[in-house]
Amino acid sequence: MKTSLHPDPLSLVAELHCQIAKGVIAIDPSPVYWESGVYSIVDCVFSSQTRHEAVVLPMLRERLAARSQMEDHVSLRCSDFLADIDSIELNREDNRFDAYGKAVLNLQVLGGRRKVEVCYEIASFFADRSLETMTDMQRLGERELLSLILGPLQKKVRGIGPALARYLAILLGVESETQPDVMVLRVIRGLSDWQPRLTEKRDMEMVKAVLEHVAMDRDTTPARLENALWRHASQV
């Protein structure tokens, strides 16, 4: 029977290590880091429900990078991306998001809308706050940037749920912070008889401490480990 009593945290650390060693939980060994916030935004949105290496990376490295002034660079601004979408040539059948999807990205949808449109709204969110480049965003600091993404941005942009919001935060450099959700707790619950609760501060502090401990041992970051747990939970 599952219990709410706190287990020995070292036993959770050992069991999580065991699951990783067996290959049950896989941490991305070679994460992609972009220089610009624009590429991070597009990567995040277009990674949803598609193959990253086969679909997303070629789209970014070949088609988006081929656009004039749209190479991945620290100086690339969200406003540059917005202007590029606004400048796309239209025909009678297409709006700007359909046209840009056909010409540059693709026509996949998220939350019932073109992923291009979701990217446009996220880029607009940051541009409106004068957070144009990766440098601007990271200047906020990890906690403030994470709060901005998980709070106002997630509420404003339809289609961005907690998982994608956290992934965006990781791509923008928030690597030390974790925000375990029900998916992550599902994995933790499977490691022992413990039943951690999202509403209990002490439970969440222990989960975060376990993630931080294992991440340090594995030479990765808490955010990357949390993402690995979330991906595992979503597949079982």
C-alpha positions as CSV (number, residue, x, y, z in Angstrom):
1,M,0.0,0.0,0.0
2,K,1.3,3.5,-0.9
3,T,2.0,5.7,2.0
4,S,2.5,9.5,2.6
5,L,5.3,8.9,5.1
6,H,8.6,10.2,3.8
7,P,11.1,7.6,2.8
8,D,14.9,7.8,3.2
9,P,15.8,10.2,0.4
10,L,19.0,8.2,-0.3
11,S,16.9,5.2,-1.2
12,L,15.0,7.3,-3.8
13,V,18.4,8.5,-5.1
14,A,19.7,5.0,-5.4
15,E,16.5,3.7,-7.1
16,L,16.5,6.6,-9.6
17,H,20.1,5.9,-10.4
18,C,19.2,2.3,-11.0
19,Q,16.4,3.2,-13.4
20,I,18.7,5.4,-15.4
21,A,21.5,2.8,-15.5
22,K,19.1,0.3,-16.9
23,G,18.0,2.7,-19.6
24,V,14.4,2.9,-18.3
25,I,14.8,6.6,-17.9
26,A,17.0,8.2,-20.6
27,I,18.7,11.6,-20.1
28,D,19.5,13.4,-23.4
29,P,23.3,13.0,-23.7
30,S,23.7,15.8,-26.3
31,P,21.1,18.5,-25.7
32,V,20.7,21.2,-28.4
33,Y,21.5,24.7,-27.2
34,W,20.6,27.6,-29.4
35,E,22.3,31.0,-29.3
36,S,19.0,32.9,-29.9
37,G,15.7,33.0,-28.1
38,V,14.0,32.8,-31.5
39,Y,15.4,29.4,-32.3
40,S,14.7,28.2,-28.7
41,I,11.0,29.3,-29.1
42,V,10.6,27.6,-32.5
43,D,12.4,24.4,-31.2
44,C,10.1,24.2,-28.2
45,V,6.8,24.6,-30.1
46,F,7.6,22.4,-33.1
47,S,9.1,19.7,-30.9
48,S,5.6,18.9,-29.6
49,Q,4.3,15.6,-31.0
50,T,6.9,15.2,-33.7
51,R,10.4,13.8,-34.2
52,H,13.0,16.3,-33.1
53,E,16.0,15.1,-35.1
54,A,14.1,14.2,-38.3
55,V,11.8,17.2,-38.4
56,V,12.7,20.1,-36.1
57,L,16.5,20.3,-36.5
58,P,16.5,20.3,-40.3
59,M,13.7,22.8,-40.3
60,L,15.7,25.2,-38.1
61,R,19.2,24.5,-39.4
62,E,18.3,24.5,-43.1
63,R,15.1,26.3,-43.9
64,L,14.9,29.0,-41.2
65,A,18.6,29.6,-41.3
66,A,18.4,30.2,-45.0
67,R,16.2,33.2,-44.5
68,S,17.9,36.5,-44.8
69,Q,19.2,37.8,-41.4
70,M,17.5,34.8,-39.7
71,E,20.6,32.7,-38.8
72,D,20.8,31.6,-35.2
73,H,22.9,34.3,-33.5
74,V,23.0,36.0,-30.1
75,S,21.8,39.2,-31.8
76,L,18.8,37.7,-33.4
77,R,15.7,39.4,-31.9
78,C,12.2,38.3,-31.5
79,S,11.1,41.3,-33.5
80,D,13.2,40.1,-36.4
81,F,11.3,36.8,-36.4
82,L,7.9,38.7,-36.2
83,A,8.9,40.9,-39.1
84,D,10.0,37.9,-41.1
85,I,6.6,36.3,-40.7
86,D,4.8,39.6,-41.5
87,S,6.9,40.0,-44.6
88,I,6.0,36.6,-46.2
89,E,4.3,36.8,-49.6
90,L,0.6,35.8,-49.4
91,N,-1.8,34.4,-51.9
92,R,-5.6,34.3,-51.8
93,E,-5.8,31.0,-49.9
94,D,-3.3,31.6,-47.2
95,N,-2.9,33.8,-44.1
96,R,0.6,34.7,-43.0
97,F,0.9,31.7,-40.7
98,D,-0.1,29.2,-43.4
99,A,2.2,30.9,-45.9
100,Y,5.2,31.0,-43.5
101,G,4.5,27.4,-42.6
102,K,4.6,26.3,-46.2
103,A,7.6,28.4,-47.2
104,V,9.8,28.1,-44.1
105,L,8.7,25.9,-41.2
106,N,5.7,23.5,-41.6
107,L,2.0,23.3,-41.2
108,Q,1.7,21.4,-38.0
109,V,-0.8,22.5,-35.4
110,L,-0.8,22.8,-31.6
111,G,-3.9,23.6,-29.6
112,G,-5.9,23.8,-32.8
113,R,-3.7,26.5,-34.3
114,R,-0.7,26.5,-36.6
115,K,2.5,26.1,-34.6
116,V,3.8,29.2,-36.5
117,E,1.1,31.2,-34.9
118,V,2.0,29.9,-31.4
119,C,5.6,30.9,-32.0
120,Y,4.5,34.3,-33.2
121,E,2.6,34.9,-30.0
122,I,5.5,33.8,-27.8
123,A,7.9,36.0,-29.6
124,S,5.4,38.9,-29.3
125,F,5.2,38.2,-25.6
126,F,8.9,38.6,-25.1
127,A,9.3,41.5,-27.6
128,D,6.5,43.5,-25.8
129,R,8.6,43.3,-22.7
130,S,11.8,44.3,-24.4
131,L,13.2,40.8,-24.0
132,E,14.4,40.5,-27.5
133,T,17.5,38.3,-27.4
134,M,18.7,35.3,-25.3
135,T,20.9,37.8,-23.4
136,D,17.9,39.9,-22.5
137,M,16.0,36.9,-21.3
138,Q,18.8,35.4,-19.3
139,R,19.6,38.8,-17.7
140,L,16.3,38.4,-15.7
141,G,17.9,35.5,-13.8
142,E,16.6,31.9,-13.7
143,R,13.9,32.3,-11.1
144,E,12.3,35.4,-12.6
145,L,12.5,34.0,-16.2
146,L,10.9,30.7,-15.0
147,S,8.1,32.5,-13.2
148,L,7.5,34.7,-16.3
149,I,7.2,31.6,-18.5
150,L,5.2,29.4,-16.2
151,G,2.9,32.3,-15.2
152,P,2.0,35.1,-17.6
153,L,3.3,33.5,-20.8
154,Q,1.6,30.2,-20.2
155,K,-1.7,32.0,-19.4
156,K,-1.5,34.2,-22.5
157,V,-0.5,31.7,-25.2
158,R,-3.0,29.0,-25.9
159,G,-1.4,25.6,-26.6
160,I,1.6,26.1,-24.2
161,G,1.0,23.7,-21.3
162,P,3.2,23.2,-18.2
163,A,5.5,20.6,-20.0
164,L,6.2,22.8,-23.0
165,A,6.6,25.9,-20.8
166,R,9.2,24.1,-18.8
167,Y,10.9,22.9,-21.9
168,L,11.0,26.5,-23.2
169,A,12.6,27.5,-19.9
170,I,15.3,24.9,-20.3
171,L,16.1,26.0,-23.8
172,L,16.4,29.6,-22.6
173,G,18.9,28.6,-20.0
174,V,16.9,27.8,-16.9
175,E,18.8,24.6,-16.0
176,S,19.1,24.7,-12.2
177,E,15.4,25.2,-11.3
178,T,12.8,22.4,-11.3
179,Q,9.0,22.5,-11.1
180,P,7.9,18.8,-10.6
181,D,4.4,18.2,-11.8
182,V,2.0,15.2,-11.7
183,M,4.0,13.5,-14.5
184,V,7.3,13.7,-12.6
185,L,5.6,12.6,-9.4
186,R,4.2,9.5,-11.2
187,V,7.8,8.4,-11.8
188,I,8.8,9.2,-8.2
189,R,5.9,7.2,-6.8
190,G,7.0,4.2,-8.8
191,L,10.4,4.2,-7.1
192,S,9.0,3.3,-3.6
193,D,5.9,3.1,-1.5
194,W,5.9,6.8,-1.0
195,Q,2.9,8.9,-2.3
196,P,4.3,12.5,-2.6
197,R,1.7,15.3,-3.0
198,L,2.0,18.4,-5.1
199,T,0.2,20.4,-2.4
200,E,2.7,19.4,0.4
201,K,5.7,21.7,0.5
202,R,7.9,19.2,2.3
203,D,7.1,16.5,-0.3
204,M,8.1,18.8,-3.1
205,E,11.3,19.9,-1.4
206,M,12.3,16.2,-1.1
207,V,11.5,15.5,-4.7
208,K,13.6,18.5,-5.8
209,A,16.5,17.5,-3.5
210,V,16.5,14.0,-5.0
211,L,16.5,15.4,-8.5
212,E,19.4,17.8,-7.7
213,H,21.4,15.0,-6.0
214,V,21.0,12.6,-9.0
215,A,21.6,15.3,-11.5
216,M,24.9,16.2,-9.9
217,D,26.0,12.6,-9.8
218,R,25.1,12.2,-13.4
219,D,26.9,15.3,-14.5
220,T,23.7,16.8,-15.9
221,T,21.3,19.5,-14.7
222,P,18.1,19.2,-12.5
223,A,16.0,20.6,-15.4
224,R,17.4,18.1,-17.9
225,L,16.8,15.2,-15.4
226,E,13.2,16.5,-14.7
227,N,12.6,16.6,-18.5
228,A,13.8,13.0,-18.8
229,L,11.4,11.9,-16.1
230,W,8.5,13.7,-17.7
231,R,9.3,12.1,-21.1
232,H,9.4,8.7,-19.5
233,A,6.0,9.2,-17.7
234,S,4.4,10.4,-20.9
235,Q,5.4,7.2,-22.8
236,V,4.1,4.7,-20.3
